[in-house]
């Protein structure tokens, strides 16, 4: 009997490891403007969010502990009325660069349409094809988006399955919850437009850029003799964004891409001209693609 029990434990551990959690999320819930008599609810909300994101297996992919995707969810509660929370959510994800201690930012988004109900110590439940709560839908939407983006950076079109699930979450929430942020007419910068772009053929070059930029650029940069080639590969990958930008100028997806990448690009190419890299052409390309940060690219041209 004891032997059978040990065998059962071993098989349980194997089954658990075969579908390991994908995320290693750090969660922070802030409430600087809320005058609540019970501040403990913010701590339990933070714990519930972290337990959900780090304890739920979103896909069937196998992740070892060191492969889990590090990301940050920072929620700022603006008001609390009964069990109704009105908040904003900042989601950040950075990808480790091969053979280095550097993490490259891939997603940096501020979601202003975060309204949900939550009771103290309430566990967060999520089912792919069923709307349970707006909070679980939002958290899962960004989890699948992060996992999809991460897989894109390692394999061309590697995140399509996750993006499809994220789109299904959008569709389910549209018809079930009534909360904002899920529909096209809720604004031009929301969850609908993220998944709409990631699933659109128009934006296929963005996913190609994510792969080339990271896998053929940053991951090879550690080899000294490949430094120039890596910078040129990244510049080529950025030029591929001209197509979707011409078809859908100032799209939310490209806004998000450059919100994450602007500072990194400037750092990468700060001395690239000394290696013979054509930074003037890159400057022109970036000024057209990224109007929000256009003036910051002046330094690339040596002005």
ChimeraX attribute file (.defattr): number of C-alpha atoms within 10 A of each C-alpha:
attribute: neighborCount
match mode: 1-to-1
recipient: residues
	/A:1	6
	/A:2	7
	/A:3	8
	/A:4	9
	/A:5	9
	/A:6	11
	/A:7	12
	/A:8	12
	/A:9	12
	/A:10	12
	/A:11	11
	/A:12	12
	/A:13	11
	/A:14	12
	/A:15	11
	/A:16	12
	/A:17	14
	/A:18	14
	/A:19	17
	/A:20	22
	/A:21	24
	/A:22	27
	/A:23	25
	/A:24	18
	/A:25	23
	/A:26	16
	/A:27	20
	/A:28	19
	/A:29	19
	/A:30	17
	/A:31	16
	/A:32	10
	/A:33	11
	/A:34	14
	/A:35	10
	/A:36	14
	/A:37	7
	/A:38	8
	/A:39	11
	/A:40	12
	/A:41	17
	/A:42	19
	/A:43	15
	/A:44	18
	/A:45	22
	/A:46	20
	/A:47	18
	/A:48	18
	/A:49	24
	/A:50	21
	/A:51	15
	/A:52	18
	/A:53	24
	/A:54	18
	/A:55	15
	/A:56	17
	/A:57	16
	/A:58	22
	/A:59	16
	/A:60	11
	/A:61	12
	/A:62	15
	/A:63	17
	/A:64	13
	/A:65	13
	/A:66	8
	/A:67	13
	/A:68	17
	/A:69	21
	/A:70	18
	/A:71	20
	/A:72	18
	/A:73	24
	/A:74	18
	/A:75	22
	/A:76	21
	/A:77	20
	/A:78	14
	/A:79	17
	/A:80	17
	/A:81	10
	/A:82	10
	/A:83	12
	/A:84	13
	/A:85	18
	/A:86	17
	/A:87	20
	/A:88	18
	/A:89	20
	/A:90	16
	/A:91	21
	/A:92	21
	/A:93	23
	/A:94	19
	/A:95	19
	/A:96	18
	/A:97	18
	/A:98	15
	/A:99	11
	/A:100	11
	/A:101	8
	/A:102	12
	/A:103	13
	/A:104	16
	/A:105	20
	/A:106	22
	/A:107	24
	/A:108	19
	/A:109	20
	/A:110	17
	/A:111	17
	/A:112	16
	/A:113	18
	/A:114	19
	/A:115	20
	/A:116	17
	/A:117	14
	/A:118	19
	/A:119	12
	/A:120	14
	/A:121	15
	/A:122	13
	/A:123	16
	/A:124	19
	/A:125	14
	/A:126	19
	/A:127	13
	/A:128	15
	/A:129	12
	/A:130	13
	/A:131	20
	/A:132	17
	/A:133	19
	/A:134	21
	/A:135	19
	/A:136	19
	/A:137	24
	/A:138	23
	/A:139	19
	/A:140	22
	/A:141	22
	/A:142	20
	/A:143	24
	/A:144	24
	/A:145	24
	/A:146	26
	/A:147	22
	/A:148	23
	/A:149	26
	/A:150	22
	/A:151	20
	/A:152	23
	/A:153	23
	/A:154	18
	/A:155	17
	/A:156	17
	/A:157	19
	/A:158	19
	/A:159	22
	/A:160	18
	/A:161	16
	/A:162	21
	/A:163	25
	/A:164	18
	/A:165	21
	/A:166	29
	/A:167	24
	/A:168	17
	/A:169	25
	/A:170	23
	/A:171	16
	/A:172	18
	/A:173	24
	/A:174	18
	/A:175	12
	/A:176	13
	/A:177	15
	/A:178	11
	/A:179	17
	/A:180	20
	/A:181	24
	/A:182	25
	/A:183	19
	/A:184	15
	/A:185	10
	/A:186	15
	/A:187	13
	/A:188	14
	/A:189	19
	/A:190	21
	/A:191	25
	/A:192	23
	/A:193	22
	/A:194	21
	/A:195	22
	/A:196	18
	/A:197	20
	/A:198	23
	/A:199	17
	/A:200	9
	/A:201	11
	/A:202	14
	/A:203	21
	/A:204	18
	/A:205	19
	/A:206	26
	/A:207	23
	/A:208	20
	/A:209	24
	/A:210	26
	/A:211	24
	/A:212	25
	/A:213	22
	/A:214	26
	/A:215	22
	/A:216	21
	/A:217	25
	/A:218	22
	/A:219	18
	/A:220	20
	/A:221	21
	/A:222	15
	/A:223	10
	/A:224	10
	/A:225	10
	/A:226	13
	/A:227	17
	/A:228	18
	/A:229	17
	/A:230	24
	/A:231	25
	/A:232	21
	/A:233	21
	/A:234	23
	/A:235	25
	/A:236	16
	/A:237	22
	/A:238	21
	/A:239	17
	/A:240	16
	/A:241	21
	/A:242	18
	/A:243	15
	/A:244	20
	/A:245	19
	/A:246	12
	/A:247	11
	/A:248	14
	/A:249	16
	/A:250	16
	/A:251	19
	/A:252	16
	/A:253	19
	/A:254	21
	/A:255	20
	/A:256	17
	/A:257	18
	/A:258	22
	/A:259	19
	/A:260	20
	/A:261	17
	/A:262	18
	/A:263	14
	/A:264	14
	/A:265	17
	/A:266	17
	/A:267	12
	/A:268	12
	/A:269	19
	/A:270	15
	/A:271	14
	/A:272	18
	/A:273	15
	/A:274	11
	/A:275	12
	/A:276	10
	/A:277	17
	/A:278	17
	/A:279	23
	/A:280	16
	/A:281	13
	/A:282	19
	/A:283	22
	/A:284	15
	/A:285	19
	/A:286	25
	/A:287	16
	/A:288	16
	/A:289	24
	/A:290	21
	/A:291	14
	/A:292	14
	/A:293	17
	/A:294	16
	/A:295	12
	/A:296	16
	/A:297	23
	/A:298	15
	/A:299	14
	/A:300	23
	/A:301	15
	/A:302	12
	/A:303	6
